[in-house]
Amino acid sequence: MTLSLILACFWVVVANVIAMLPAHKSHWPAAYVLTAIGVPLLGYITYENGPWIGLIAFAAGASILRWPLLYLGRWAKNKLYKS
């Protein structure tokens, strides 16, 4: 197993531990931090293991961070239709 996949597994464990915390106020800042760490990690996974593994890692990350992605999609749709 490559270093990038080990880091991705650690990222998934940290994301699930954060999701189990009872304080809902900390979920959005944690999502921002997870996204800021996950995007370069996704590039590293793709670089080291190829595009198919990168797509699988992207799908795994998107399933964990689905609400920020939904809000980003809504924001982009509103920006597209307002201009």
Backbone hydrogen bonds, N-H to C=O, Kabsch-Sander energy under -0.5 kcal/mol:
donor,donor_aa,acceptor,acceptor_aa,energy
6,I,2,T,-1.8
7,L,3,L,-2.5
8,A,4,S,-2.0
9,C,5,L,-2.2
10,F,6,I,-2.1
11,W,7,L,-2.3
12,V,8,A,-2.2
13,V,9,C,-2.1
14,V,10,F,-2.5
15,A,11,W,-2.5
16,N,12,V,-2.1
17,V,13,V,-2.2
18,I,14,V,-2.5
19,A,15,A,-1.9
20,M,16,N,-1.2
21,L,17,V,-0.6
21,L,18,I,-1.0
24,H,22,P,-0.7
26,S,23,A,-0.7
27,H,24,H,-1.0
28,W,24,H,-0.5
30,A,26,S,-1.6
31,A,27,H,-2.2
32,Y,28,W,-2.1
33,V,29,P,-2.1
34,L,30,A,-2.9
35,T,31,A,-2.2
36,A,32,Y,-2.4
37,I,33,V,-2.0
38,G,34,L,-2.6
39,V,35,T,-2.2
41,L,37,I,-1.5
42,L,38,G,-2.6
43,G,39,V,-1.8
44,Y,40,P,-2.3
45,I,41,L,-2.6
46,T,42,L,-2.4
47,Y,43,G,-2.4
48,E,44,Y,-2.5
49,N,45,I,-2.7
50,G,46,T,-1.7
54,G,50,G,-1.8
55,L,51,P,-2.3
56,I,52,W,-1.9
57,A,53,I,-2.5
58,F,54,G,-2.3
59,A,55,L,-2.3
60,A,56,I,-2.1
61,G,57,A,-2.5
62,A,58,F,-2.6
63,S,59,A,-1.8
64,I,60,A,-1.3
65,L,61,G,-2.7
66,R,63,S,-0.5
69,L,65,L,-1.3
70,L,66,R,-2.3
71,Y,67,W,-2.6
72,L,68,P,-2.1
73,G,69,L,-2.4
74,R,70,L,-2.3
75,W,71,Y,-2.5
76,A,72,L,-2.6
77,K,73,G,-2.3
78,N,74,R,-2.3
79,K,75,W,-2.3
80,L,76,A,-2.2
81,Y,77,K,-2.1
82,K,78,N,-1.6
83,S,79,K,-1.0
